[in-house]
Every structure is written in structure tokens, then in C-alpha cells.
Amino acid sequence: MEIKKECCHKTKERSEQEYKDLIHRLNRIEGQVRGIKKMVENNTYCTDILVQVSAVNAALNSFNKVLLANHIRTCVADDIRAGKDETIDELVVTLQKLMR
């Protein structure tokens, strides 16, 4: 007998434009990571790989900035307007995790 755990995670409806932008960014990042893998497989010189890893890190940071800005403008703002002050605590915890 399989026991199913109920998911308690929140979800977010995104506009078509926001969805397309995020997916486009992730697809580019995924392509960059695959490129790094090929570089390793082809015994590319270390510093060349490191430069590409740095580019992926920058792309992920950019993705985070866009996602965080959208989150604050929509989810956080809506919850504050609705009187859900616990959302501020959630945002603080999220920011602390991002700053590690």
C-alpha cells in the first residue's frame, strides 16, 4: 500500500509574458551548463571552463533578481494588502537564504 503525502507548497499563476521570460532564461542557462559539460568531456583548459561557469553563475543571479522582483511586486504585495503579515517573515527568510 502506497502512502501519499499531501503537498502543502504554494503555487503562483504567472502571466504568459513572465512565464515565457523565465523559461527562456532557464533554457539559456541549461544550454550553458550543457556546454560546460562538453568542455569537460573534451578536456578543455581549466580557465576556459571557469569563465563559462562564471557566466552561468551570473545568469542564475540575473534569473533570481527577476524572479525576486516579480515575487515582491505580486505575491508579497498582494499578501500585505490582504493583511498576511507572515509573508514579510517569509520574504526575510528567503532573502537570508539568497545571501549565503
Biotite code that builds the C-alpha atoms (Angstrom):
import biotite.structure as struc

atoms = struc.array([
    struc.Atom([0.000, 0.000, 0.000], chain_id="A", res_id=1, res_name="MET", atom_name="CA", element="C"),
    struc.Atom([1.409, 3.344, -1.033], chain_id="A", res_id=2, res_name="GLU", atom_name="CA", element="C"),
    struc.Atom([1.031, 6.289, 1.314], chain_id="A", res_id=3, res_name="ILE", atom_name="CA", element="C"),
    struc.Atom([0.670, 9.615, -0.452], chain_id="A", res_id=4, res_name="LYS", atom_name="CA", element="C"),
    struc.Atom([1.843, 12.759, 1.249], chain_id="A", res_id=5, res_name="LYS", atom_name="CA", element="C"),
    struc.Atom([-0.173, 15.843, 0.519], chain_id="A", res_id=6, res_name="GLU", atom_name="CA", element="C"),
    struc.Atom([1.777, 18.738, -0.856], chain_id="A", res_id=7, res_name="CYS", atom_name="CA", element="C"),
    struc.Atom([1.495, 21.949, 1.080], chain_id="A", res_id=8, res_name="CYS", atom_name="CA", element="C"),
    struc.Atom([3.552, 24.151, -1.233], chain_id="A", res_id=9, res_name="HIS", atom_name="CA", element="C"),
    struc.Atom([2.113, 27.376, -2.549], chain_id="A", res_id=10, res_name="LYS", atom_name="CA", element="C"),
    struc.Atom([1.701, 27.919, -6.265], chain_id="A", res_id=11, res_name="THR", atom_name="CA", element="C"),
    struc.Atom([1.777, 31.048, -8.412], chain_id="A", res_id=12, res_name="LYS", atom_name="CA", element="C"),
    struc.Atom([-0.129, 31.879, -11.558], chain_id="A", res_id=13, res_name="GLU", atom_name="CA", element="C"),
    struc.Atom([2.214, 33.776, -13.869], chain_id="A", res_id=14, res_name="ARG", atom_name="CA", element="C"),
    struc.Atom([1.336, 35.939, -16.831], chain_id="A", res_id=15, res_name="SER", atom_name="CA", element="C"),
    struc.Atom([2.185, 34.445, -20.197], chain_id="A", res_id=16, res_name="GLU", atom_name="CA", element="C"),
    struc.Atom([4.970, 37.016, -20.654], chain_id="A", res_id=17, res_name="GLN", atom_name="CA", element="C"),
    struc.Atom([6.519, 36.344, -17.234], chain_id="A", res_id=18, res_name="GLU", atom_name="CA", element="C"),
    struc.Atom([6.343, 32.590, -17.870], chain_id="A", res_id=19, res_name="TYR", atom_name="CA", element="C"),
    struc.Atom([7.982, 32.908, -21.297], chain_id="A", res_id=20, res_name="LYS", atom_name="CA", element="C"),
    struc.Atom([10.740, 35.155, -19.938], chain_id="A", res_id=21, res_name="ASP", atom_name="CA", element="C"),
    struc.Atom([11.591, 32.810, -17.065], chain_id="A", res_id=22, res_name="LEU", atom_name="CA", element="C"),
    struc.Atom([11.535, 29.701, -19.266], chain_id="A", res_id=23, res_name="ILE", atom_name="CA", element="C"),
    struc.Atom([13.686, 31.462, -21.897], chain_id="A", res_id=24, res_name="HIS", atom_name="CA", element="C"),
    struc.Atom([16.259, 32.370, -19.252], chain_id="A", res_id=25, res_name="ARG", atom_name="CA", element="C"),
    struc.Atom([16.284, 28.825, -17.864], chain_id="A", res_id=26, res_name="LEU", atom_name="CA", element="C"),
    struc.Atom([16.667, 27.326, -21.330], chain_id="A", res_id=27, res_name="ASN", atom_name="CA", element="C"),
    struc.Atom([19.697, 29.546, -21.958], chain_id="A", res_id=28, res_name="ARG", atom_name="CA", element="C"),
    struc.Atom([21.204, 28.563, -18.617], chain_id="A", res_id=29, res_name="ILE", atom_name="CA", element="C"),
    struc.Atom([20.554, 24.892, -19.337], chain_id="A", res_id=30, res_name="GLU", atom_name="CA", element="C"),
    struc.Atom([22.333, 25.269, -22.677], chain_id="A", res_id=31, res_name="GLY", atom_name="CA", element="C"),
    struc.Atom([25.275, 26.940, -20.976], chain_id="A", res_id=32, res_name="GLN", atom_name="CA", element="C"),
    struc.Atom([25.543, 24.086, -18.460], chain_id="A", res_id=33, res_name="VAL", atom_name="CA", element="C"),
    struc.Atom([25.442, 21.509, -21.266], chain_id="A", res_id=34, res_name="ARG", atom_name="CA", element="C"),
    struc.Atom([28.217, 23.487, -22.966], chain_id="A", res_id=35, res_name="GLY", atom_name="CA", element="C"),
    struc.Atom([30.319, 23.304, -19.815], chain_id="A", res_id=36, res_name="ILE", atom_name="CA", element="C"),
    struc.Atom([29.767, 19.558, -19.642], chain_id="A", res_id=37, res_name="LYS", atom_name="CA", element="C"),
    struc.Atom([31.019, 19.204, -23.224], chain_id="A", res_id=38, res_name="LYS", atom_name="CA", element="C"),
    struc.Atom([34.030, 21.334, -22.383], chain_id="A", res_id=39, res_name="MET", atom_name="CA", element="C"),
    struc.Atom([34.912, 18.936, -19.550], chain_id="A", res_id=40, res_name="VAL", atom_name="CA", element="C"),
    struc.Atom([34.314, 15.923, -21.799], chain_id="A", res_id=41, res_name="GLU", atom_name="CA", element="C"),
    struc.Atom([36.615, 17.493, -24.431], chain_id="A", res_id=42, res_name="ASN", atom_name="CA", element="C"),
    struc.Atom([39.356, 18.202, -21.869], chain_id="A", res_id=43, res_name="ASN", atom_name="CA", element="C"),
    struc.Atom([39.085, 21.967, -22.367], chain_id="A", res_id=44, res_name="THR", atom_name="CA", element="C"),
    struc.Atom([41.605, 24.072, -20.478], chain_id="A", res_id=45, res_name="TYR", atom_name="CA", element="C"),
    struc.Atom([40.519, 24.821, -16.895], chain_id="A", res_id=46, res_name="CYS", atom_name="CA", element="C"),
    struc.Atom([40.411, 28.613, -17.111], chain_id="A", res_id=47, res_name="THR", atom_name="CA", element="C"),
    struc.Atom([38.168, 28.455, -20.186], chain_id="A", res_id=48, res_name="ASP", atom_name="CA", element="C"),
    struc.Atom([35.721, 26.279, -18.241], chain_id="A", res_id=49, res_name="ILE", atom_name="CA", element="C"),
    struc.Atom([35.905, 28.565, -15.218], chain_id="A", res_id=50, res_name="LEU", atom_name="CA", element="C"),
    struc.Atom([34.964, 31.562, -17.367], chain_id="A", res_id=51, res_name="VAL", atom_name="CA", element="C"),
    struc.Atom([31.883, 29.700, -18.613], chain_id="A", res_id=52, res_name="GLN", atom_name="CA", element="C"),
    struc.Atom([30.943, 28.661, -15.069], chain_id="A", res_id=53, res_name="VAL", atom_name="CA", element="C"),
    struc.Atom([31.169, 32.307, -14.069], chain_id="A", res_id=54, res_name="SER", atom_name="CA", element="C"),
    struc.Atom([28.802, 33.185, -16.914], chain_id="A", res_id=55, res_name="ALA", atom_name="CA", element="C"),
    struc.Atom([26.302, 30.572, -15.687], chain_id="A", res_id=56, res_name="VAL", atom_name="CA", element="C"),
    struc.Atom([26.522, 31.952, -12.151], chain_id="A", res_id=57, res_name="ASN", atom_name="CA", element="C"),
    struc.Atom([25.827, 35.446, -13.486], chain_id="A", res_id=58, res_name="ALA", atom_name="CA", element="C"),
    struc.Atom([22.855, 34.153, -15.485], chain_id="A", res_id=59, res_name="ALA", atom_name="CA", element="C"),
    struc.Atom([21.438, 32.392, -12.412], chain_id="A", res_id=60, res_name="LEU", atom_name="CA", element="C"),
    struc.Atom([21.888, 35.547, -10.336], chain_id="A", res_id=61, res_name="ASN", atom_name="CA", element="C"),
    struc.Atom([20.064, 37.519, -13.009], chain_id="A", res_id=62, res_name="SER", atom_name="CA", element="C"),
    struc.Atom([17.258, 34.936, -13.026], chain_id="A", res_id=63, res_name="PHE", atom_name="CA", element="C"),
    struc.Atom([16.993, 35.236, -9.225], chain_id="A", res_id=64, res_name="ASN", atom_name="CA", element="C"),
    struc.Atom([16.787, 39.036, -9.413], chain_id="A", res_id=65, res_name="LYS", atom_name="CA", element="C"),
    struc.Atom([13.968, 38.926, -11.966], chain_id="A", res_id=66, res_name="VAL", atom_name="CA", element="C"),
    struc.Atom([12.062, 36.228, -10.065], chain_id="A", res_id=67, res_name="LEU", atom_name="CA", element="C"),
    struc.Atom([12.503, 38.017, -6.729], chain_id="A", res_id=68, res_name="LEU", atom_name="CA", element="C"),
    struc.Atom([11.336, 41.343, -8.168], chain_id="A", res_id=69, res_name="ALA", atom_name="CA", element="C"),
    struc.Atom([8.253, 39.673, -9.654], chain_id="A", res_id=70, res_name="ASN", atom_name="CA", element="C"),
    struc.Atom([7.593, 37.915, -6.352], chain_id="A", res_id=71, res_name="HIS", atom_name="CA", element="C"),
    struc.Atom([7.745, 41.146, -4.352], chain_id="A", res_id=72, res_name="ILE", atom_name="CA", element="C"),
    struc.Atom([5.570, 43.052, -6.844], chain_id="A", res_id=73, res_name="ARG", atom_name="CA", element="C"),
    struc.Atom([2.885, 40.364, -6.918], chain_id="A", res_id=74, res_name="THR", atom_name="CA", element="C"),
    struc.Atom([2.805, 37.725, -4.164], chain_id="A", res_id=75, res_name="CYS", atom_name="CA", element="C"),
    struc.Atom([4.276, 39.816, -1.357], chain_id="A", res_id=76, res_name="VAL", atom_name="CA", element="C"),
    struc.Atom([2.360, 42.995, -2.212], chain_id="A", res_id=77, res_name="ALA", atom_name="CA", element="C"),
    struc.Atom([-0.927, 41.099, -2.562], chain_id="A", res_id=78, res_name="ASP", atom_name="CA", element="C"),
    struc.Atom([-0.435, 39.293, 0.758], chain_id="A", res_id=79, res_name="ASP", atom_name="CA", element="C"),
    struc.Atom([0.431, 42.518, 2.594], chain_id="A", res_id=80, res_name="ILE", atom_name="CA", element="C"),
    struc.Atom([-2.683, 44.192, 1.171], chain_id="A", res_id=81, res_name="ARG", atom_name="CA", element="C"),
    struc.Atom([-4.674, 41.178, 2.394], chain_id="A", res_id=82, res_name="ALA", atom_name="CA", element="C"),
    struc.Atom([-3.218, 41.556, 5.897], chain_id="A", res_id=83, res_name="GLY", atom_name="CA", element="C"),
    struc.Atom([-0.982, 38.481, 5.731], chain_id="A", res_id=84, res_name="LYS", atom_name="CA", element="C"),
    struc.Atom([1.991, 39.906, 7.617], chain_id="A", res_id=85, res_name="ASP", atom_name="CA", element="C"),
    struc.Atom([3.657, 36.477, 7.871], chain_id="A", res_id=86, res_name="GLU", atom_name="CA", element="C"),
    struc.Atom([4.631, 36.953, 4.233], chain_id="A", res_id=87, res_name="THR", atom_name="CA", element="C"),
    struc.Atom([7.172, 39.564, 5.349], chain_id="A", res_id=88, res_name="ILE", atom_name="CA", element="C"),
    struc.Atom([8.838, 36.987, 7.601], chain_id="A", res_id=89, res_name="ASP", atom_name="CA", element="C"),
    struc.Atom([8.856, 34.518, 4.694], chain_id="A", res_id=90, res_name="GLU", atom_name="CA", element="C"),
    struc.Atom([10.490, 37.138, 2.466], chain_id="A", res_id=91, res_name="LEU", atom_name="CA", element="C"),
    struc.Atom([13.159, 37.862, 5.080], chain_id="A", res_id=92, res_name="VAL", atom_name="CA", element="C"),
    struc.Atom([13.997, 34.141, 5.360], chain_id="A", res_id=93, res_name="VAL", atom_name="CA", element="C"),
    struc.Atom([14.149, 33.872, 1.563], chain_id="A", res_id=94, res_name="THR", atom_name="CA", element="C"),
    struc.Atom([16.480, 36.878, 1.304], chain_id="A", res_id=95, res_name="LEU", atom_name="CA", element="C"),
    struc.Atom([18.727, 35.431, 4.006], chain_id="A", res_id=96, res_name="GLN", atom_name="CA", element="C"),
    struc.Atom([18.987, 32.171, 2.049], chain_id="A", res_id=97, res_name="LYS", atom_name="CA", element="C"),
    struc.Atom([19.805, 34.051, -1.147], chain_id="A", res_id=98, res_name="LEU", atom_name="CA", element="C"),
    struc.Atom([22.599, 35.973, 0.569], chain_id="A", res_id=99, res_name="MET", atom_name="CA", element="C"),
    struc.Atom([24.524, 32.893, 1.735], chain_id="A", res_id=100, res_name="ARG", atom_name="CA", element="C"),
])
